[in-house]
Amino acid sequence: MLCQLLVSVLLLAPSTTFAEEKIDGKLLLGKWVPEKQPEQFKLTVEYLKDNKLTVEIEAGGDKQKGEGTYKLDGNKLDIKVEVLGQEHTPKYTIKKLTESEMVTYDEDKKEEKTFKKVK
């Protein structure tokens, strides 16, 4: 019984520690593209200073832009953006953020996505 309890605590410990990590917001600034682009369109997200962002969607030679805001609290990233007349408010957990790669977990869709920074 004690062994099972110890294993349970050890398995939960990394996720508890991770949830408390603080992300360096300066690394978020810049243009990011999904590692696996959706088939229907090409997406670029640019995080700007003052918690603003822009989104560019290119489909069939047509480009659409959207603007919005983001809030980074620890490793939680909340976005509010309007694209094509629709407001989107996704919530992510940043699992990894370096100068060239960002791994997020979409809280609503329950999926992980990897983004690469555009130079």
LUMKEMI-350882 format. One record per residue: residue number from 0; residue in one letter; chain; x, y, z of N, C-alpha, C in turn. Coordinates in pm, whole numbers, plus 50000, padded with zeros to 5 digits. Layout:
BEGIN
+------+------+-------+-------+-------+-------+-------+-------+-------+-------+-------+-------+
: resi : resn : chain :  n_px :  n_py :  n_pz : ca_px : ca_py : ca_pz :  c_px :  c_py :  c_pz :
+------+------+-------+-------+-------+-------+-------+-------+-------+-------+-------+-------+
:  NUM :    a :     A :     X :     Y :     Z :     X :     Y :     Z :     X :     Y :     Z :
...
+------+------+-------+-------+-------+-------+-------+-------+-------+-------+-------+-------+
END
This chain:
BEGIN
+------+------+-------+-------+-------+-------+-------+-------+-------+-------+-------+-------+
: resi : resn : chain :  n_px :  n_py :  n_pz : ca_px : ca_py : ca_pz :  c_px :  c_py :  c_pz :
+------+------+-------+-------+-------+-------+-------+-------+-------+-------+-------+-------+
:    0 :    m :     A : 50083 : 49881 : 50000 : 50000 : 50000 : 50000 : 50087 : 50126 : 50000 :
:    1 :    l :     A : 50186 : 50128 : 50087 : 50276 : 50242 : 50095 : 50351 : 50262 : 49964 :
:    2 :    c :     A : 50391 : 50151 : 49902 : 50462 : 50157 : 49775 : 50373 : 50220 : 49667 :
:    3 :    q :     A : 50245 : 50182 : 49663 : 50152 : 50238 : 49564 : 50134 : 50388 : 49587 :
:    4 :    l :     A : 50124 : 50428 : 49712 : 50109 : 50569 : 49745 : 50232 : 50648 : 49701 :
:    5 :    l :     A : 50350 : 50595 : 49725 : 50474 : 50661 : 49686 : 50482 : 50676 : 49535 :
:    6 :    v :     A : 50447 : 50572 : 49461 : 50448 : 50577 : 49315 : 50349 : 50683 : 49267 :
:    7 :    s :     A : 50231 : 50689 : 49326 : 50131 : 50789 : 49288 : 50183 : 50930 : 49309 :
:    8 :    v :     A : 50247 : 50953 : 49422 : 50302 : 51086 : 49452 : 50411 : 51122 : 49352 :
:    9 :    l :     A : 50498 : 51029 : 49320 : 50605 : 51055 : 49225 : 50551 : 51082 : 49086 :
:   10 :    l :     A : 50445 : 51015 : 49046 : 50387 : 51038 : 48914 : 50318 : 51173 : 48907 :
:   11 :    l :     A : 50260 : 51216 : 49016 : 50191 : 51345 : 49016 : 50286 : 51462 : 49036 :
:   12 :    a :     A : 50398 : 51441 : 49098 : 50491 : 51549 : 49130 : 50535 : 51631 : 49009 :
:   13 :    p :     A : 50576 : 51569 : 48896 : 50619 : 51651 : 48783 : 50510 : 51743 : 48731 :
:   14 :    s :     A : 50385 : 51695 : 48723 : 50279 : 51780 : 48671 : 50248 : 51894 : 48767 :
:   15 :    t :     A : 50256 : 51869 : 48896 : 50233 : 51974 : 48993 : 50343 : 52080 : 48983 :
:   16 :    t :     A : 50466 : 52038 : 48973 : 50577 : 52131 : 48959 : 50565 : 52210 : 48830 :
:   17 :    f :     A : 50529 : 52142 : 48722 : 50516 : 52207 : 48592 : 50410 : 52316 : 48594 :
:   18 :    a :     A : 50300 : 52290 : 48659 : 50190 : 52386 : 48661 : 50231 : 52517 : 48725 :
:   19 :    e :     A : 50334 : 52514 : 48809 : 50377 : 52635 : 48878 : 50489 : 52708 : 48804 :
:   20 :    e :     A : 50539 : 52653 : 48694 : 50648 : 52716 : 48621 : 50606 : 52851 : 48564 :
:   21 :    k :     A : 50698 : 52944 : 48566 : 50673 : 53075 : 48506 : 50748 : 53080 : 48374 :
:   22 :    i :     A : 50681 : 53128 : 48272 : 50736 : 53137 : 48138 : 50795 : 53277 : 48116 :
:   23 :    d :     A : 50911 : 53284 : 48051 : 50972 : 53412 : 48018 : 50896 : 53473 : 47899 :
:   24 :    g :     A : 50816 : 53573 : 47926 : 50732 : 53636 : 47825 : 50809 : 53694 : 47708 :
:   25 :    k :     A : 50935 : 53730 : 47728 : 51016 : 53785 : 47619 : 51039 : 53682 : 47509 :
:   26 :    l :     A : 51045 : 53553 : 47548 : 51064 : 53448 : 47448 : 50941 : 53429 : 47360 :
:   27 :    l :     A : 50827 : 53472 : 47409 : 50701 : 53457 : 47333 : 50693 : 53556 : 47216 :
:   28 :    l :     A : 50758 : 53672 : 47230 : 50750 : 53776 : 47128 : 50807 : 53728 : 46995 :
:   29 :    g :     A : 50734 : 53761 : 46886 : 50777 : 53724 : 46752 : 50671 : 53646 : 46677 :
:   30 :    k :     A : 50707 : 53602 : 46557 : 50614 : 53528 : 46471 : 50632 : 53379 : 46489 :
:   31 :    w :     A : 50520 : 53308 : 46498 : 50518 : 53163 : 46520 : 50426 : 53097 : 46417 :
:   32 :    v :     A : 50465 : 52979 : 46371 : 50382 : 52899 : 46280 : 50371 : 52758 : 46337 :
:   33 :    p :     A : 50256 : 52694 : 46318 : 50243 : 52556 : 46366 : 50341 : 52465 : 46293 :
:   34 :    e :     A : 50398 : 52370 : 46364 : 50488 : 52272 : 46303 : 50412 : 52192 : 46196 :
:   35 :    k :     A : 50287 : 52162 : 46226 : 50199 : 52093 : 46130 : 50087 : 52189 : 46093 :
:   36 :    q :     A : 50101 : 52251 : 45978 : 50000 : 52347 : 45932 : 49871 : 52273 : 45898 :
:   37 :    p :     A : 49755 : 52335 : 45927 : 49629 : 52275 : 45883 : 49626 : 52264 : 45731 :
:   38 :    e :     A : 49556 : 52165 : 45678 : 49550 : 52144 : 45533 : 49479 : 52257 : 45460 :
:   39 :    q :     A : 49376 : 52315 : 45521 : 49293 : 52414 : 45454 : 49358 : 52552 : 45443 :
:   40 :    f :     A : 49451 : 52584 : 45533 : 49508 : 52719 : 45534 : 49645 : 52719 : 45602 :
:   41 :    k :     A : 49714 : 52832 : 45586 : 49843 : 52853 : 45651 : 49824 : 52960 : 45759 :
:   42 :    l :     A : 49873 : 52932 : 45878 : 49852 : 53019 : 45994 : 49984 : 53076 : 46044 :
:   43 :    t :     A : 49985 : 53207 : 46074 : 50099 : 53272 : 46139 : 50044 : 53357 : 46252 :
:   44 :    v :     A : 50103 : 53343 : 46371 : 50062 : 53423 : 46487 : 50183 : 53504 : 46531 :
:   45 :    e :     A : 50162 : 53635 : 46550 : 50271 : 53720 : 46597 : 50234 : 53780 : 46732 :
:   46 :    y :     A : 50317 : 53750 : 46833 : 50299 : 53806 : 46966 : 50380 : 53934 : 46975 :
:   47 :    l :     A : 50313 : 54043 : 47010 : 50375 : 54175 : 47016 : 50387 : 54222 : 47161 :
:   48 :    k :     A : 50460 : 54331 : 47180 : 50469 : 54392 : 47313 : 50331 : 54442 : 47353 :
:   49 :    d :     A : 50316 : 54475 : 47478 : 50191 : 54528 : 47534 : 50076 : 54429 : 47521 :
:   50 :    n :     A : 50107 : 54298 : 47522 : 50006 : 54191 : 47521 : 49911 : 54197 : 47401 :
:   51 :    k :     A : 49963 : 54239 : 47286 : 49884 : 54241 : 47163 : 49935 : 54131 : 47071 :
:   52 :    l :     A : 49847 : 54087 : 46981 : 49889 : 53986 : 46883 : 49816 : 54007 : 46752 :
:   53 :    t :     A : 49875 : 53952 : 46647 : 49811 : 53951 : 46516 : 49810 : 53807 : 46466 :
:   54 :    v :     A : 49709 : 53777 : 46387 : 49695 : 53645 : 46327 : 49678 : 53664 : 46178 :
:   55 :    e :     A : 49752 : 53585 : 46099 : 49738 : 53590 : 45954 : 49702 : 53451 : 45904 :
:   56 :    i :     A : 49595 : 53445 : 45826 : 49549 : 53319 : 45769 : 49552 : 53332 : 45618 :
:   57 :    e :     A : 49621 : 53239 : 45553 : 49631 : 53239 : 45408 : 49568 : 53111 : 45354 :
:   58 :    a :     A : 49468 : 53130 : 45265 : 49399 : 53015 : 45207 : 49367 : 53046 : 45061 :
:   59 :    g :     A : 49412 : 52960 : 44972 : 49383 : 52979 : 44830 : 49432 : 53111 : 44774 :
:   60 :    g :     A : 49547 : 53159 : 44821 : 49602 : 53285 : 44772 : 49540 : 53407 : 44838 :
:   61 :    d :     A : 49443 : 53387 : 44923 : 49375 : 53496 : 44994 : 49432 : 53508 : 45135 :
:   62 :    k :     A : 49462 : 53631 : 45179 : 49514 : 53652 : 45314 : 49412 : 53729 : 45397 :
:   63 :    q :     A : 49391 : 53681 : 45518 : 49304 : 53750 : 45613 : 49385 : 53775 : 45739 :
:   64 :    k :     A : 49364 : 53892 : 45800 : 49436 : 53926 : 45923 : 49337 : 53949 : 46036 :
:   65 :    g :     A : 49382 : 53917 : 46155 : 49304 : 53943 : 46275 : 49393 : 54001 : 46381 :
:   66 :    e :     A : 49331 : 54071 : 46475 : 49406 : 54131 : 46585 : 49342 : 54092 : 46716 :
:   67 :    g :     A : 49425 : 54093 : 46819 : 49371 : 54059 : 46949 : 49470 : 54087 : 47060 :
:   68 :    t :     A : 49443 : 54024 : 47174 : 49528 : 54041 : 47291 : 49558 : 53903 : 47351 :
:   69 :    y :     A : 49661 : 53901 : 47435 : 49692 : 53779 : 47507 : 49733 : 53815 : 47650 :
:   70 :    k :     A : 49716 : 53717 : 47738 : 49756 : 53733 : 47877 : 49836 : 53610 : 47915 :
:   71 :    l :     A : 49957 : 53633 : 47964 : 50045 : 53525 : 48009 : 50052 : 53532 : 48161 :
:   72 :    d :     A : 50006 : 53425 : 48227 : 50007 : 53417 : 48373 : 50072 : 53286 : 48412 :
:   73 :    g :     A : 50199 : 53292 : 48453 : 50275 : 53169 : 48479 : 50298 : 53099 : 48347 :
:   74 :    n :     A : 50242 : 52979 : 48333 : 50252 : 52908 : 48205 : 50117 : 52900 : 48135 :
:   75 :    k :     A : 50020 : 52981 : 48180 : 49887 : 52986 : 48120 : 49881 : 53101 : 48020 :
:   76 :    l :     A : 49837 : 53071 : 47899 : 49826 : 53171 : 47793 : 49681 : 53180 : 47749 :
:   77 :    d :     A : 49618 : 53293 : 47774 : 49481 : 53318 : 47732 : 49482 : 53417 : 47617 :
:   78 :    i :     A : 49412 : 53382 : 47510 : 49410 : 53464 : 47389 : 49268 : 53509 : 47360 :
:   79 :    k :     A : 49257 : 53631 : 47312 : 49129 : 53684 : 47265 : 49159 : 53749 : 47130 :
:   80 :    v :     A : 49105 : 53692 : 47022 : 49136 : 53742 : 46889 : 49012 : 53735 : 46800 :
:   81 :    e :     A : 49000 : 53832 : 46711 : 48891 : 53832 : 46614 : 48949 : 53809 : 46475 :
:   82 :    v :     A : 48900 : 53702 : 46411 : 48944 : 53667 : 46276 : 48819 : 53637 : 46193 :
:   83 :    l :     A : 48814 : 53696 : 46074 : 48701 : 53675 : 45983 : 48568 : 53705 : 46051 :
:   84 :    g :     A : 48566 : 53808 : 46135 : 48443 : 53850 : 46201 : 48400 : 53764 : 46318 :
:   85 :    q :     A : 48481 : 53666 : 46356 : 48447 : 53580 : 46469 : 48549 : 53596 : 46580 :
:   86 :    e :     A : 48500 : 53605 : 46704 : 48590 : 53615 : 46818 : 48625 : 53475 : 46868 :
:   87 :    h :     A : 48752 : 53455 : 46895 : 48802 : 53328 : 46948 : 48874 : 53357 : 47079 :
:   88 :    t :     A : 48854 : 53269 : 47179 : 48917 : 53289 : 47310 : 48979 : 53158 : 47359 :
:   89 :    p :     A : 49079 : 53107 : 47287 : 49142 : 52982 : 47331 : 49228 : 53002 : 47456 :
:   90 :    k :     A : 49242 : 52895 : 47532 : 49325 : 52894 : 47652 : 49426 : 52781 : 47638 :
:   91 :    y :     A : 49552 : 52815 : 47661 : 49660 : 52718 : 47645 : 49744 : 52710 : 47772 :
:   92 :    t :     A : 49809 : 52597 : 47788 : 49915 : 52581 : 47885 : 50043 : 52567 : 47804 :
:   93 :    i :     A : 50141 : 52651 : 47831 : 50269 : 52641 : 47761 : 50353 : 52536 : 47833 :
:   94 :    k :     A : 50383 : 52429 : 47762 : 50460 : 52319 : 47820 : 50610 : 52339 : 47800 :
:   95 :    k :     A : 50645 : 52411 : 47692 : 50786 : 52436 : 47661 : 50794 : 52564 : 47579 :
:   96 :    l :     A : 50892 : 52649 : 47611 : 50913 : 52771 : 47534 : 51061 : 52802 : 47531 :
:   97 :    t :     A : 51117 : 52798 : 47408 : 51257 : 52834 : 47388 : 51259 : 52946 : 47284 :
:   98 :    e :     A : 51378 : 52986 : 47242 : 51389 : 53091 : 47141 : 51336 : 53046 : 47005 :
:   99 :    s :     A : 51324 : 52915 : 46982 : 51283 : 52868 : 46849 : 51163 : 52774 : 46850 :
:  100 :    e :     A : 51119 : 52728 : 46969 : 51010 : 52631 : 46973 : 50917 : 52659 : 47091 :
:  101 :    m :     A : 50786 : 52639 : 47064 : 50687 : 52651 : 47169 : 50593 : 52532 : 47160 :
:  102 :    v :     A : 50571 : 52465 : 47273 : 50478 : 52353 : 47280 : 50364 : 52395 : 47372 :
:  103 :    t :     A : 50242 : 52389 : 47319 : 50125 : 52429 : 47396 : 50027 : 52314 : 47410 :
:  104 :    y :     A : 49942 : 52325 : 47510 : 49833 : 52230 : 47529 : 49704 : 52309 : 47527 :
:  105 :    d :     A : 49617 : 52278 : 47432 : 49488 : 52345 : 47417 : 49393 : 52287 : 47521 :
:  106 :    e :     A : 49349 : 52369 : 47615 : 49264 : 52324 : 47725 : 49127 : 52275 : 47675 :
:  107 :    d :     A : 49071 : 52340 : 47573 : 48938 : 52302 : 47523 : 48942 : 52179 : 47434 :
:  108 :    k :     A : 49036 : 52177 : 47341 : 49044 : 52067 : 47245 : 49121 : 51947 : 47299 :
:  109 :    k :     A : 49185 : 51966 : 47413 : 49263 : 51858 : 47475 : 49370 : 51804 : 47380 :
:  110 :    e :     A : 49444 : 51897 : 47316 : 49550 : 51854 : 47225 : 49673 : 51942 : 47239 :
:  111 :    e :     A : 49787 : 51881 : 47208 : 49915 : 51948 : 47214 : 49954 : 51994 : 47075 :
:  112 :    k :     A : 50011 : 52115 : 47067 : 50058 : 52170 : 46939 : 50199 : 52225 : 46957 :
:  113 :    t :     A : 50279 : 52206 : 46853 : 50416 : 52259 : 46852 : 50424 : 52370 : 46749 :
:  114 :    f :     A : 50484 : 52482 : 46789 : 50503 : 52596 : 46700 : 50652 : 52622 : 46685 :
:  115 :    k :     A : 50691 : 52670 : 46566 : 50829 : 52709 : 46538 : 50833 : 52859 : 46516 :
:  116 :    k :     A : 50937 : 52924 : 46566 : 50951 : 53068 : 46549 : 51003 : 53097 : 46409 :
:  117 :    v :     A : 50943 : 53197 : 46345 : 50983 : 53239 : 46211 : 51091 : 53344 : 46228 :
:  118 :    k :     A : 51199 : 53329 : 46152 : 51311 : 53425 : 46162 : 51303 : 53529 : 46055 :
+------+------+-------+-------+-------+-------+-------+-------+-------+-------+-------+-------+
END
